[in-house]
Amino acid sequence: MKNDTTSIKILETSDIHGHIFPYLYGTKENAAVGLGKIATYIKDVQKQAGNVLVIDNGDLYQGTPLTYYYMKQARHLPNPFISILHELKFDAIVIGNHEFNYGMEPLRKAQQDAEFPFLSANILDEKTKKPYFGLPYFIKVLPNGVKAAVLGVTTHYIPNWENPSHIAGLSFEDALTSTQNWVSRIQEAEKPDVMIVSYHGGFEKDIRTGSPTERQTGENQGYKICTEVKGIDVLLTGHQHRKLAGTINGVSIVQPGMHGGSIGQVTIELQRNKQGWSVLNKEPQIISMEGIEADENVLSLARNIESKTQSWLDQPIGKIEGNMLIEDTFEARIKEHPFIEFIQRVQMEAAGVSISATALFSESQRGLPDLVTMRDIVSNYIYPNTLIVLELTGRDIHLALERSASYFAVNQVGLLSVNANFTTPKPQHYNYDMWEGIDYVLNISHPIGKRVTSLLYNGEPLQENKHYQVVMNNYRAGGGGEYTMFKNKPMIKEIQIDMTELIADYFLKHKTIKAACNHNWKVVVDYEGRTSV
């Protein structure tokens, strides 16, 4: 009989990071990104297929000037991202780590405004130990009668990154443990035809070989979920910003990159049985948005806030005397750059301390032009970080510098390169810190862990047991980026103002900033006196 078989499609967005419109804010260049293009594809699939599940896998609304403007200036208006997901008939959203970046209030408001559930089985109320945001999973019976279950889980590593005040009252259960418990319960109680897990996390091992691709910290557990949890048909993933489609231990997996440049799609063919439907075949795919036109109805839902954002971005706010543009990001990490020196000065003035650490976050940062606008600031400082002053020992600082020094490798011809651990499977250039207020030399010809060859404070050797006050962003202060030496250290001060605001305030106070460096650190390759940089 022709009705003995049927099919469903699962569409996944993940790590949209505030992108709605198909262009880049820093350069205004057109790009194949954003929910506008994604919308065109989703609507087409919904029209053609009928039996469709649409899931957002988290990190939806942090990462662009539009998001920043909305959160800081227009939060009284409807959340444009929730409005767009309504327009596209999304079935659910899974909470990602960046959903907490602006605090609990806007997250709860977004949840209240949404007509679909916010899922996370392993983010628990600290007191009741029940899922804090309500539903851990939902059931949907599609028009063809197929019963699908969708469980949401989130990387439990969030306390290592997030501002503690933003996650007060929450506890984060191990994502693997939570998935095992809930899948078992769902299979027993609901008996779904298709079991889907949507996990805001990625893969700790190569999806083909099973070889470890990173330190096994628990941040990413996708491979373990596929191999250790029985009863899963599909695992939707994200967090790592990778484009992946494949099968692990019979589980179809997808990860659709970032910024809406692609969408994850899993097509499942099923055959009727006495209990319902059984899976015949699964096809996981990543679909690029290249060449797809943006949906004007979806863009119109955010156009008012976008117009206000663009006007705000183009406001001049200060001037640079000299050159603070970044021509080569690698060069800016091996030789002190005026832009990094400037960020350190902002941090030290805001915190009132003499030692600072910061990073050049991404390969897209271009520094500041002669006439600086808010667009330049938010394009160069892309995270809503706040600042924390920690009390560290000299040994803590030494260990942190060794961690930073591990960013580098020496290639076959003896030149500096980037350690593959910081580029694969996910670029982590933001985990290489540069310091101000101390003088140091990193010799990359030495083994990892023994590369700090000189370390001075005020011209004298840094004392291992002496205490120093250091300002850094909240992500790093929590030990993020495997800076474990910072975890649980005394917090002397917390500056609860976003760095973008602090930078803007610095310009408003000083008007014109001189591009300068004091060259307090060096990165060298020195084999028995033969030095190259």
RODREN-157753 format. One record per residue (C-alpha): residue number from 1; residue in three letters; z, x, y. Coordinates in nm, 2 decimals. Example, Ala and Ser with C-alpha at 12.3 -4.5 7.8 and 13.67 -1.06 7.14 Angstrom:
[pt 1 ALA [0.78 1.23 -0.45]];
[pt 2 SER [0.71 1.37 -0.11]];
% end
This chain:
[pt 1 MET [0.00 0.00 0.00]];
[pt 2 LYS [-0.08 0.12 0.35]];
[pt 3 ASN [0.27 0.04 0.47]];
[pt 4 ASP [0.42 0.28 0.22]];
[pt 5 THR [0.39 0.57 0.46]];
[pt 6 THR [0.46 0.61 0.83]];
[pt 7 SER [0.53 0.89 1.08]];
[pt 8 ILE [0.76 0.96 1.38]];
[pt 9 LYS [0.75 1.22 1.66]];
[pt 10 ILE [1.04 1.40 1.81]];
[pt 11 LEU [0.99 1.55 2.16]];
[pt 12 GLU [1.23 1.80 2.30]];
[pt 13 THR [1.28 1.94 2.64]];
[pt 14 SER [1.53 2.22 2.70]];
[pt 15 ASP [1.63 2.46 2.97]];
[pt 16 ILE [1.44 2.28 3.25]];
[pt 17 HIS [1.67 2.45 3.49]];
[pt 18 GLY [1.60 2.22 3.79]];
[pt 19 HIS [1.22 2.23 3.77]];
[pt 20 ILE [1.04 1.91 3.86]];
[pt 21 PHE [0.74 2.01 4.07]];
[pt 22 PRO [0.46 2.24 3.94]];
[pt 23 TYR [0.52 2.54 4.16]];
[pt 24 LEU [0.75 2.83 4.22]];
[pt 25 TYR [0.99 2.81 4.51]];
[pt 26 GLY [1.00 3.17 4.60]];
[pt 27 THR [0.62 3.21 4.64]];
[pt 28 LYS [0.50 2.85 4.66]];
[pt 29 GLU [0.24 2.94 4.40]];
[pt 30 ASN [0.13 2.67 4.16]];
[pt 31 ALA [0.26 2.71 3.80]];
[pt 32 ALA [0.26 2.52 3.47]];
[pt 33 VAL [0.62 2.42 3.49]];
[pt 34 GLY [0.84 2.12 3.57]];
[pt 35 LEU [0.91 1.77 3.45]];
[pt 36 GLY [0.61 1.63 3.63]];
[pt 37 LYS [0.37 1.79 3.38]];
[pt 38 ILE [0.61 1.72 3.09]];
[pt 39 ALA [0.61 1.35 3.20]];
[pt 40 THR [0.23 1.33 3.16]];
[pt 41 TYR [0.25 1.46 2.80]];
[pt 42 ILE [0.55 1.24 2.70]];
[pt 43 LYS [0.39 0.92 2.83]];
[pt 44 ASP [0.07 1.00 2.65]];
[pt 45 VAL [0.25 1.05 2.32]];
[pt 46 GLN [0.46 0.74 2.37]];
[pt 47 LYS [0.15 0.54 2.43]];
[pt 48 GLN [-0.04 0.67 2.13]];
[pt 49 ALA [0.24 0.71 1.87]];
[pt 50 GLY [0.49 0.44 1.94]];
[pt 51 ASN [0.76 0.57 1.71]];
[pt 52 VAL [0.90 0.85 1.93]];
[pt 53 LEU [1.24 1.01 2.00]];
[pt 54 VAL [1.27 1.20 2.33]];
[pt 55 ILE [1.57 1.44 2.36]];
[pt 56 ASP [1.67 1.68 2.64]];
[pt 57 ASN [1.86 1.97 2.49]];
[pt 58 GLY [2.06 2.08 2.80]];
[pt 59 ASP [2.05 2.31 3.10]];
[pt 60 LEU [1.87 2.03 3.28]];
[pt 61 TYR [1.97 2.05 3.65]];
[pt 62 GLN [2.07 2.40 3.75]];
[pt 63 GLY [1.84 2.68 3.86]];
[pt 64 THR [1.62 2.57 4.16]];
[pt 65 PRO [1.67 2.53 4.53]];
[pt 66 LEU [1.61 2.16 4.48]];
[pt 67 THR [1.91 2.14 4.25]];
[pt 68 TYR [2.12 2.35 4.49]];
[pt 69 TYR [2.03 2.14 4.79]];
[pt 70 TYR [2.10 1.82 4.60]];
[pt 71 MET [2.44 1.94 4.48]];
[pt 72 LYS [2.55 2.08 4.81]];
[pt 73 GLN [2.39 1.84 5.06]];
[pt 74 ALA [2.27 1.52 4.89]];
[pt 75 ARG [2.50 1.44 4.60]];
[pt 76 HIS [2.56 1.09 4.75]];
[pt 77 LEU [2.20 1.00 4.65]];
[pt 78 PRO [2.09 0.92 4.29]];
[pt 79 ASN [2.05 1.23 4.07]];
[pt 80 PRO [1.67 1.28 4.06]];
[pt 81 PHE [1.68 1.43 3.71]];
[pt 82 ILE [1.86 1.13 3.57]];
[pt 83 SER [1.61 0.90 3.74]];
[pt 84 ILE [1.32 1.09 3.59]];
[pt 85 LEU [1.47 1.08 3.24]];
[pt 86 HIS [1.51 0.71 3.28]];
[pt 87 GLU [1.14 0.68 3.38]];
[pt 88 LEU [1.04 0.87 3.07]];
[pt 89 LYS [1.27 0.67 2.84]];
[pt 90 PHE [1.47 0.96 2.71]];
[pt 91 ASP [1.70 0.87 2.42]];
[pt 92 ALA [1.97 1.13 2.49]];
[pt 93 ILE [2.07 1.45 2.66]];
[pt 94 VAL [2.28 1.73 2.50]];
[pt 95 ILE [2.51 1.91 2.74]];
[pt 96 GLY [2.42 2.28 2.80]];
[pt 97 ASN [2.64 2.56 2.94]];
[pt 98 HIS [2.48 2.54 3.29]];
[pt 99 GLU [2.57 2.17 3.32]];
[pt 100 PHE [2.92 2.29 3.42]];
[pt 101 ASN [2.81 2.53 3.69]];
[pt 102 TYR [2.87 2.28 3.97]];
[pt 103 GLY [3.20 2.15 3.83]];
[pt 104 MET [3.30 1.84 3.63]];
[pt 105 GLU [3.25 1.58 3.91]];
[pt 106 PRO [2.87 1.59 3.93]];
[pt 107 LEU [2.85 1.61 3.55]];
[pt 108 ARG [3.06 1.30 3.51]];
[pt 109 LYS [2.86 1.12 3.78]];
[pt 110 ALA [2.54 1.21 3.60]];
[pt 111 GLN [2.68 1.07 3.28]];
[pt 112 GLN [2.80 0.75 3.45]];
[pt 113 ASP [2.46 0.70 3.61]];
[pt 114 ALA [2.26 0.76 3.29]];
[pt 115 GLU [2.15 0.47 3.06]];
[pt 116 PHE [2.13 0.71 2.77]];
[pt 117 PRO [2.42 0.91 2.60]];
[pt 118 PHE [2.53 1.26 2.68]];
[pt 119 LEU [2.60 1.42 2.35]];
[pt 120 SER [2.82 1.71 2.25]];
[pt 121 ALA [3.03 1.68 1.93]];
[pt 122 ASN [3.21 2.01 1.98]];
[pt 123 ILE [3.32 1.98 2.34]];
[pt 124 LEU [3.66 1.82 2.30]];
[pt 125 ASP [3.93 1.67 2.51]];
[pt 126 GLU [4.21 1.94 2.50]];
[pt 127 LYS [4.48 1.68 2.44]];
[pt 128 THR [4.31 1.42 2.20]];
[pt 129 LYS [4.08 1.67 2.03]];
[pt 130 LYS [3.81 1.40 2.04]];
[pt 131 PRO [3.46 1.45 2.19]];
[pt 132 TYR [3.52 1.46 2.56]];
[pt 133 PHE [3.19 1.30 2.67]];
[pt 134 GLY [3.21 1.01 2.42]];
[pt 135 LEU [2.94 0.99 2.16]];
[pt 136 PRO [2.89 1.30 1.94]];
[pt 137 TYR [2.57 1.14 1.79]];
[pt 138 PHE [2.36 0.83 1.81]];
[pt 139 ILE [2.15 0.63 1.57]];
[pt 140 LYS [1.80 0.49 1.65]];
[pt 141 VAL [1.60 0.26 1.43]];
[pt 142 LEU [1.24 0.31 1.54]];
[pt 143 PRO [0.99 0.02 1.55]];
[pt 144 ASN [0.85 0.12 1.20]];
[pt 145 GLY [1.20 0.09 1.06]];
[pt 146 VAL [1.28 0.46 1.02]];
[pt 147 LYS [1.65 0.52 1.09]];
[pt 148 ALA [1.71 0.85 1.27]];
[pt 149 ALA [2.04 1.02 1.35]];
[pt 150 VAL [2.07 1.27 1.64]];
[pt 151 LEU [2.38 1.49 1.66]];
[pt 152 GLY [2.44 1.70 1.98]];
[pt 153 VAL [2.63 2.03 1.98]];
[pt 154 THR [2.67 2.30 2.24]];
[pt 155 THR [2.72 2.67 2.22]];
[pt 156 HIS [3.10 2.72 2.21]];
[pt 157 TYR [3.07 3.05 2.40]];
[pt 158 ILE [3.10 2.86 2.74]];
[pt 159 PRO [3.45 2.98 2.82]];
[pt 160 ASN [3.32 3.34 2.82]];
[pt 161 TRP [3.10 3.26 3.12]];
[pt 162 GLU [3.22 2.95 3.31]];
[pt 163 ASN [3.46 2.92 3.60]];
[pt 164 PRO [3.78 2.81 3.43]];
[pt 165 SER [3.84 2.53 3.69]];
[pt 166 HIS [3.50 2.38 3.59]];
[pt 167 ILE [3.61 2.33 3.22]];
[pt 168 ALA [3.98 2.25 3.27]];
[pt 169 GLY [4.10 2.01 3.00]];
[pt 170 LEU [3.83 2.10 2.76]];
[pt 171 SER [3.83 2.29 2.43]];
[pt 172 PHE [3.51 2.42 2.26]];
[pt 173 GLU [3.51 2.39 1.88]];
[pt 174 ASP [3.29 2.63 1.69]];
[pt 175 ALA [2.94 2.48 1.69]];
[pt 176 LEU [2.87 2.57 1.32]];
[pt 177 THR [3.20 2.42 1.20]];
[pt 178 SER [3.14 2.10 1.41]];
[pt 179 THR [2.79 2.06 1.29]];
[pt 180 GLN [2.90 2.09 0.92]];
[pt 181 ASN [3.17 1.83 0.97]];
[pt 182 TRP [2.96 1.58 1.16]];
[pt 183 VAL [2.65 1.60 0.96]];
[pt 184 SER [2.85 1.53 0.64]];
[pt 185 ARG [3.02 1.24 0.81]];
[pt 186 ILE [2.69 1.10 0.95]];
[pt 187 GLN [2.52 1.13 0.61]];
[pt 188 GLU [2.80 0.95 0.44]];
[pt 189 ALA [2.86 0.67 0.70]];
[pt 190 GLU [2.51 0.61 0.84]];
[pt 191 LYS [2.27 0.72 0.56]];
[pt 192 PRO [1.99 0.80 0.80]];
[pt 193 ASP [1.63 0.86 0.69]];
[pt 194 VAL [1.60 1.16 0.92]];
[pt 195 MET [1.89 1.38 1.03]];
[pt 196 ILE [1.83 1.57 1.36]];
[pt 197 VAL [2.06 1.82 1.52]];
[pt 198 SER [2.00 1.90 1.89]];
[pt 199 TYR [2.19 2.23 1.95]];
[pt 200 HIS [2.21 2.39 2.30]];
[pt 201 GLY [2.21 2.73 2.14]];
[pt 202 GLY [1.96 2.96 1.98]];
[pt 203 PHE [1.91 3.20 1.69]];
[pt 204 GLU [2.12 3.50 1.60]];
[pt 205 LYS [1.87 3.61 1.34]];
[pt 206 ASP [1.49 3.64 1.30]];
[pt 207 ILE [1.37 3.30 1.19]];
[pt 208 ARG [1.13 3.46 0.93]];
[pt 209 THR [1.32 3.75 0.79]];
[pt 210 GLY [1.69 3.66 0.85]];
[pt 211 SER [1.75 4.00 1.01]];
[pt 212 PRO [2.01 4.01 1.29]];
[pt 213 THR [1.84 4.01 1.63]];
[pt 214 GLU [2.16 4.04 1.84]];
[pt 215 ARG [2.53 4.11 1.80]];
[pt 216 GLN [2.68 3.83 1.59]];
[pt 217 THR [2.92 3.69 1.86]];
[pt 218 GLY [2.89 3.32 1.78]];
[pt 219 GLU [2.70 3.25 2.10]];
[pt 220 ASN [2.39 3.16 1.90]];
[pt 221 GLN [2.43 3.01 1.54]];
[pt 222 GLY [2.09 2.84 1.48]];
[pt 223 TYR [2.01 3.05 1.17]];
[pt 224 LYS [2.35 2.98 1.01]];
[pt 225 ILE [2.32 2.61 1.09]];
[pt 226 CYS [1.99 2.59 0.90]];
[pt 227 THR [2.12 2.79 0.60]];
[pt 228 GLU [2.48 2.68 0.57]];
[pt 229 VAL [2.47 2.31 0.67]];
[pt 230 LYS [2.33 2.07 0.41]];
[pt 231 GLY [2.13 1.76 0.50]];
[pt 232 ILE [1.95 1.86 0.82]];
[pt 233 ASP [1.58 1.78 0.86]];
[pt 234 VAL [1.52 1.91 1.22]];
[pt 235 LEU [1.71 2.15 1.44]];
[pt 236 LEU [1.62 2.13 1.81]];
[pt 237 THR [1.73 2.45 2.00]];
[pt 238 GLY [1.73 2.62 2.34]];
[pt 239 HIS [1.95 2.84 2.55]];
[pt 240 GLN [1.76 3.16 2.47]];
[pt 241 HIS [1.44 3.05 2.66]];
[pt 242 ARG [1.22 3.14 2.36]];
[pt 243 LYS [0.92 2.96 2.23]];
[pt 244 LEU [0.97 2.91 1.86]];
[pt 245 ALA [0.84 2.67 1.60]];
[pt 246 GLY [0.89 2.72 1.22]];
[pt 247 THR [1.10 2.64 0.92]];
[pt 248 ILE [1.43 2.79 0.80]];
[pt 249 ASN [1.56 2.69 0.46]];
[pt 250 GLY [1.35 2.36 0.47]];
[pt 251 VAL [1.48 2.28 0.82]];
[pt 252 SER [1.21 2.24 1.09]];
[pt 253 ILE [1.30 2.42 1.41]];
[pt 254 VAL [1.16 2.43 1.76]];
[pt 255 GLN [1.27 2.59 2.09]];
[pt 256 PRO [1.04 2.51 2.39]];
[pt 257 GLY [1.09 2.80 2.63]];
[pt 258 MET [1.21 2.72 2.98]];
[pt 259 HIS [1.14 2.54 3.30]];
[pt 260 GLY [0.92 2.28 3.14]];
[pt 261 GLY [0.64 2.52 3.07]];
[pt 262 SER [0.62 2.38 2.71]];
[pt 263 ILE [0.77 2.10 2.51]];
[pt 264 GLY [0.89 2.10 2.15]];
[pt 265 GLN [0.74 1.85 1.91]];
[pt 266 VAL [0.81 1.77 1.55]];
[pt 267 THR [0.59 1.52 1.36]];
[pt 268 ILE [0.74 1.38 1.05]];
[pt 269 GLU [0.56 1.19 0.78]];
[pt 270 LEU [0.77 0.96 0.56]];
[pt 271 GLN [0.73 0.75 0.25]];
[pt 272 ARG [0.91 0.43 0.17]];
[pt 273 ASN [1.16 0.43 -0.11]];
[pt 274 LYS [1.42 0.19 -0.24]];
[pt 275 GLN [1.69 0.30 0.01]];
[pt 276 GLY [1.46 0.33 0.32]];
[pt 277 TRP [1.23 0.63 0.39]];
[pt 278 SER [1.21 0.98 0.25]];
[pt 279 VAL [1.05 1.28 0.43]];
[pt 280 LEU [0.71 1.38 0.30]];
[pt 281 ASN [0.60 1.64 0.55]];
[pt 282 LYS [0.72 1.80 0.88]];
[pt 283 GLU [0.51 1.98 1.15]];
[pt 284 PRO [0.70 2.17 1.42]];
[pt 285 GLN [0.50 2.27 1.73]];
[pt 286 ILE [0.53 2.41 2.08]];
[pt 287 ILE [0.29 2.24 2.32]];
[pt 288 SER [0.20 2.43 2.64]];
[pt 289 MET [0.17 2.23 2.97]];
[pt 290 GLU [-0.11 2.45 3.09]];
[pt 291 GLY [-0.40 2.24 3.22]];
[pt 292 ILE [-0.19 1.92 3.22]];
[pt 293 GLU [-0.17 1.73 3.55]];
[pt 294 ALA [0.17 1.63 3.69]];
[pt 295 ASP [0.26 1.26 3.68]];
[pt 296 GLU [0.28 1.13 4.04]];
[pt 297 ASN [0.52 0.85 3.96]];
[pt 298 VAL [0.77 1.10 3.83]];
[pt 299 LEU [0.72 1.34 4.13]];
[pt 300 SER [0.77 1.05 4.37]];
[pt 301 LEU [1.12 1.00 4.23]];
[pt 302 ALA [1.22 1.34 4.37]];
[pt 303 ARG [0.99 1.38 4.66]];
[pt 304 ASN [1.24 1.27 4.93]];
[pt 305 ILE [1.49 1.53 4.82]];
[pt 306 GLU [1.22 1.79 4.77]];
[pt 307 SER [1.09 1.74 5.12]];
[pt 308 LYS [1.44 1.79 5.26]];
[pt 309 THR [1.48 2.09 5.04]];
[pt 310 GLN [1.16 2.25 5.16]];
[pt 311 SER [1.27 2.20 5.53]];
[pt 312 TRP [1.61 2.36 5.46]];
[pt 313 LEU [1.45 2.65 5.27]];
[pt 314 ASP [1.23 2.75 5.56]];
[pt 315 GLN [1.51 2.77 5.82]];
[pt 316 PRO [1.53 3.13 5.95]];
[pt 317 ILE [1.88 3.27 5.90]];
[pt 318 GLY [1.87 3.64 5.99]];
[pt 319 LYS [1.68 3.96 6.02]];
[pt 320 ILE [1.64 4.29 5.82]];
[pt 321 GLU [1.61 4.62 6.00]];
[pt 322 GLY [1.42 4.85 5.76]];
[pt 323 ASN [1.29 4.77 5.41]];
[pt 324 MET [1.49 4.55 5.17]];
[pt 325 LEU [1.19 4.44 4.95]];
[pt 326 ILE [1.19 4.52 4.58]];
[pt 327 GLU [0.86 4.66 4.46]];
[pt 328 ASP [0.98 4.77 4.12]];
[pt 329 THR [1.28 4.61 3.95]];
[pt 330 PHE [1.33 4.90 3.70]];
[pt 331 GLU [1.32 5.15 3.98]];
[pt 332 ALA [1.59 4.94 4.16]];
[pt 333 ARG [1.81 4.98 3.85]];
[pt 334 ILE [1.78 5.36 3.82]];
[pt 335 LYS [1.80 5.44 4.19]];
[pt 336 GLU [2.02 5.25 4.43]];
[pt 337 HIS [1.83 5.00 4.63]];
[pt 338 PRO [1.92 4.86 4.98]];
[pt 339 PHE [1.91 4.50 4.84]];
[pt 340 ILE [2.18 4.58 4.58]];
[pt 341 GLU [2.38 4.77 4.84]];
[pt 342 PHE [2.36 4.46 5.07]];
[pt 343 ILE [2.49 4.23 4.79]];
[pt 344 GLN [2.78 4.47 4.73]];
[pt 345 ARG [2.87 4.46 5.10]];
[pt 346 VAL [2.87 4.08 5.10]];
[pt 347 GLN [3.10 4.07 4.80]];
[pt 348 MET [3.34 4.33 4.93]];
[pt 349 GLU [3.36 4.17 5.28]];
[pt 350 ALA [3.42 3.83 5.12]];
[pt 351 ALA [3.69 3.96 4.89]];
[pt 352 GLY [3.85 4.22 5.11]];
[pt 353 VAL [3.83 4.50 4.85]];
[pt 354 SER [3.66 4.84 4.83]];
[pt 355 ILE [3.50 4.83 4.48]];
[pt 356 SER [3.23 4.59 4.38]];
[pt 357 ALA [2.99 4.53 4.08]];
[pt 358 THR [2.67 4.33 4.07]];
[pt 359 ALA [2.34 4.31 3.89]];
[pt 360 LEU [1.97 4.26 3.97]];
[pt 361 PHE [1.94 3.93 3.77]];
[pt 362 SER [1.57 3.90 3.69]];
[pt 363 GLU [1.23 4.06 3.70]];
[pt 364 SER [1.12 3.80 3.96]];
[pt 365 GLN [1.36 3.91 4.24]];
[pt 366 ARG [1.16 4.05 4.53]];
[pt 367 GLY [1.44 4.14 4.78]];
[pt 368 LEU [1.45 4.02 5.14]];
[pt 369 PRO [1.17 4.03 5.41]];
[pt 370 ASP [1.21 4.12 5.77]];
[pt 371 LEU [1.27 3.76 5.87]];
[pt 372 VAL [1.51 3.60 5.62]];
[pt 373 THR [1.51 3.23 5.53]];
[pt 374 MET [1.73 3.03 5.30]];
[pt 375 ARG [1.42 3.03 5.06]];
[pt 376 ASP [1.46 3.41 5.04]];
[pt 377 ILE [1.83 3.39 4.97]];
[pt 378 VAL [1.82 3.13 4.69]];
[pt 379 SER [1.51 3.29 4.53]];
[pt 380 ASN [1.70 3.62 4.51]];
[pt 381 TYR [2.04 3.49 4.41]];
[pt 382 ILE [1.95 3.23 4.15]];
[pt 383 TYR [2.29 3.14 4.00]];
[pt 384 PRO [2.57 2.93 4.16]];
[pt 385 ASN [2.82 3.21 4.10]];
[pt 386 THR [3.15 3.24 4.28]];
[pt 387 LEU [3.35 3.57 4.32]];
[pt 388 ILE [3.66 3.69 4.14]];
[pt 389 VAL [3.88 3.99 4.21]];
[pt 390 LEU [4.02 4.15 3.90]];
[pt 391 GLU [4.29 4.41 3.86]];
[pt 392 LEU [4.14 4.67 3.63]];
[pt 393 THR [4.25 5.01 3.50]];
[pt 394 GLY [4.04 5.32 3.54]];
[pt 395 ARG [3.97 5.30 3.17]];
[pt 396 ASP [3.84 4.94 3.21]];
[pt 397 ILE [3.60 5.06 3.47]];
[pt 398 HIS [3.49 5.35 3.26]];
[pt 399 LEU [3.42 5.12 2.96]];
[pt 400 ALA [3.23 4.88 3.18]];
[pt 401 LEU [3.01 5.16 3.30]];
[pt 402 GLU [2.94 5.26 2.94]];
[pt 403 ARG [2.84 4.91 2.86]];
[pt 404 SER [2.60 4.92 3.16]];
[pt 405 ALA [2.47 5.26 3.06]];
[pt 406 SER [2.37 5.11 2.72]];
[pt 407 TYR [2.10 4.92 2.91]];
[pt 408 PHE [1.89 5.23 2.90]];
[pt 409 ALA [1.70 5.42 2.63]];
[pt 410 VAL [1.49 5.73 2.63]];
[pt 411 ASN [1.14 5.69 2.50]];
[pt 412 GLN [0.94 5.94 2.29]];
[pt 413 VAL [0.83 6.14 2.59]];
[pt 414 GLY [1.18 6.17 2.73]];
[pt 415 LEU [1.15 5.91 3.00]];
[pt 416 LEU [1.39 5.63 3.08]];
[pt 417 SER [1.32 5.28 2.94]];
[pt 418 VAL [1.51 4.96 2.87]];
[pt 419 ASN [1.71 4.93 2.55]];
[pt 420 ALA [1.55 4.66 2.33]];
[pt 421 ASN [1.88 4.49 2.29]];
[pt 422 PHE [1.85 4.39 2.66]];
[pt 423 THR [1.50 4.25 2.62]];
[pt 424 THR [1.48 4.10 2.27]];
[pt 425 PRO [1.51 3.82 2.17]];
[pt 426 LYS [1.61 3.71 2.53]];
[pt 427 PRO [1.58 3.92 2.85]];
[pt 428 GLN [1.93 4.02 2.96]];
[pt 429 HIS [1.86 4.24 3.26]];
[pt 430 TYR [2.15 4.05 3.44]];
[pt 431 ASN [2.39 4.23 3.20]];
[pt 432 TYR [2.33 4.57 3.36]];
[pt 433 ASP [2.57 4.62 3.65]];
[pt 434 MET [2.56 4.86 3.94]];
[pt 435 TRP [2.88 4.96 4.12]];
[pt 436 GLU [2.98 5.03 4.48]];
[pt 437 GLY [3.30 5.20 4.60]];
[pt 438 ILE [3.30 5.45 4.32]];
[pt 439 ASP [3.08 5.75 4.26]];
[pt 440 TYR [2.93 5.80 3.91]];
[pt 441 VAL [2.66 5.96 3.71]];
[pt 442 LEU [2.51 5.81 3.39]];
[pt 443 ASN [2.34 6.06 3.17]];
[pt 444 ILE [2.12 5.87 2.93]];
[pt 445 SER [2.05 6.17 2.71]];
[pt 446 HIS [2.40 6.13 2.58]];
[pt 447 PRO [2.49 5.89 2.30]];
[pt 448 ILE [2.58 5.53 2.39]];
[pt 449 GLY [2.95 5.52 2.47]];
[pt 450 LYS [2.95 5.88 2.61]];
[pt 451 ARG [2.71 5.85 2.90]];
[pt 452 VAL [2.95 5.84 3.20]];
[pt 453 THR [2.96 6.21 3.29]];
[pt 454 SER [3.11 6.18 3.64]];
[pt 455 LEU [3.34 5.91 3.78]];
[pt 456 LEU [3.51 5.95 4.12]];
[pt 457 TYR [3.71 5.73 4.36]];
[pt 458 ASN [3.75 5.86 4.71]];
[pt 459 GLY [3.63 6.20 4.60]];
[pt 460 GLU [3.89 6.23 4.32]];
[pt 461 PRO [3.85 6.16 3.95]];
[pt 462 LEU [3.92 5.79 3.86]];
[pt 463 GLN [4.26 5.77 3.69]];
[pt 464 GLU [4.24 5.60 3.35]];
[pt 465 ASN [4.58 5.43 3.38]];
[pt 466 LYS [4.58 5.36 3.76]];
[pt 467 HIS [4.50 5.00 3.87]];
[pt 468 TYR [4.21 4.91 4.10]];
[pt 469 GLN [4.09 4.58 4.25]];
[pt 470 VAL [3.73 4.50 4.18]];
[pt 471 VAL [3.52 4.21 4.30]];
[pt 472 MET [3.24 4.06 4.07]];
[pt 473 ASN [3.09 3.73 3.99]];
[pt 474 ASN [3.28 3.47 3.78]];
[pt 475 TYR [3.04 3.51 3.48]];
[pt 476 ARG [3.11 3.88 3.45]];
[pt 477 ALA [3.49 3.84 3.53]];
[pt 478 GLY [3.51 3.61 3.22]];
[pt 479 GLY [3.37 3.88 3.00]];
[pt 480 GLY [3.02 3.75 3.00]];
[pt 481 GLY [2.75 3.99 2.89]];
[pt 482 GLU [2.98 4.16 2.63]];
[pt 483 TYR [3.20 4.30 2.91]];
[pt 484 THR [3.50 4.24 2.69]];
[pt 485 MET [3.72 4.48 2.88]];
[pt 486 PHE [3.74 4.22 3.16]];
[pt 487 LYS [3.87 3.94 2.95]];
[pt 488 ASN [4.22 3.82 3.03]];
[pt 489 LYS [4.27 4.08 3.31]];
[pt 490 PRO [4.49 3.98 3.61]];
[pt 491 MET [4.30 3.77 3.86]];
[pt 492 ILE [4.41 3.88 4.21]];
[pt 493 LYS [4.18 3.64 4.41]];
[pt 494 GLU [3.91 3.38 4.36]];
[pt 495 ILE [3.66 3.30 4.63]];
[pt 496 GLN [3.55 2.94 4.56]];
[pt 497 ILE [3.23 2.96 4.77]];
[pt 498 ASP [2.89 3.01 4.61]];
[pt 499 MET [2.74 3.35 4.66]];
[pt 500 THR [2.43 3.19 4.83]];
[pt 501 GLU [2.66 3.04 5.09]];
[pt 502 LEU [2.84 3.37 5.13]];
[pt 503 ILE [2.51 3.55 5.19]];
[pt 504 ALA [2.40 3.30 5.44]];
[pt 505 ASP [2.74 3.32 5.62]];
[pt 506 TYR [2.71 3.70 5.63]];
[pt 507 PHE [2.37 3.67 5.81]];
[pt 508 LEU [2.51 3.41 6.05]];
[pt 509 LYS [2.79 3.65 6.13]];
[pt 510 HIS [2.60 3.98 6.15]];
[pt 511 LYS [2.26 3.84 6.26]];
[pt 512 THR [2.06 4.16 6.18]];
[pt 513 ILE [2.13 4.37 5.86]];
[pt 514 LYS [2.03 4.73 5.83]];
[pt 515 ALA [1.87 4.82 5.50]];
[pt 516 ALA [2.06 5.13 5.38]];
[pt 517 CYS [2.20 5.30 5.07]];
[pt 518 ASN [2.49 5.55 5.03]];
[pt 519 HIS [2.36 5.67 4.70]];
[pt 520 ASN [2.70 5.66 4.53]];
[pt 521 TRP [2.55 5.66 4.17]];
[pt 522 LYS [2.28 5.82 3.97]];
[pt 523 VAL [2.10 5.76 3.64]];
[pt 524 VAL [1.96 6.07 3.48]];
[pt 525 VAL [1.82 6.22 3.16]];
[pt 526 ASP [1.96 6.57 3.14]];
[pt 527 TYR [1.90 6.79 2.83]];
[pt 528 GLU [2.09 7.12 2.89]];
[pt 529 GLY [2.01 7.13 3.26]];
[pt 530 ARG [1.65 6.99 3.24]];
[pt 531 THR [1.68 6.67 3.44]];
[pt 532 SER [1.45 6.38 3.49]];
[pt 533 VAL [1.51 6.04 3.64]];
% end
